[in-house]
Amino acid sequence: MLYRIITVVGGLVFVIILFGLVWFFCRKFLEHHGVTDQVKDRATVLATWTFAGISVGLVFAVVGALVLGPWAFYRTLSGHGVDISGGAAVWWGFAIVLASLVITALGFFGFLMLVGAY
């Protein structure tokens, strides 16, 4: 029973880590494209909607996160006035989602191996 509790708590920690990674990558994206006004707030809005897309996509299938996450990134980014084409925004969103999911998944599988659940 203790391992189940540890695994659930660890899973929740990794959800927080996933959001943190999405936020960090969104902030770096905005800074890379010259956004200087309210970068933290804009990154939070962009990360929140991207994370929501990832979450809804994960409910349907893992591949859904790779579709809905970048789409949410693109739709949210279009309201921020960043000078980037739609296709490039989708690819940037895909890269952010993929990198965040891979880093989080590797960490979570390492955690599961550490507690003996995998």
Secondary structure as the mmCIF struct_conf table of DSSP 4:
data_model
#
loop_
_struct_conf.conf_type_id
_struct_conf.id
_struct_conf.beg_label_comp_id
_struct_conf.beg_label_asym_id
_struct_conf.beg_label_seq_id
_struct_conf.end_label_comp_id
_struct_conf.end_label_asym_id
_struct_conf.end_label_seq_id
HELX_RH_AL_P HELX_RH_AL_P1 LEU A 2 HIS A 32
TURN_TY1_P TURN_TY1_P1 HIS A 33 GLY A 34
TURN_TY1_P TURN_TY1_P2 ASP A 37 GLN A 38
HELX_RH_AL_P HELX_RH_AL_P2 VAL A 39 PHE A 60
HELX_RH_AL_P HELX_RH_AL_P3 VAL A 62 LEU A 77
TURN_TY1_P TURN_TY1_P3 SER A 78 GLY A 81
HELX_RH_AL_P HELX_RH_AL_P4 GLY A 86 LEU A 114
TURN_TY1_P TURN_TY1_P4 VAL A 115 GLY A 116
#
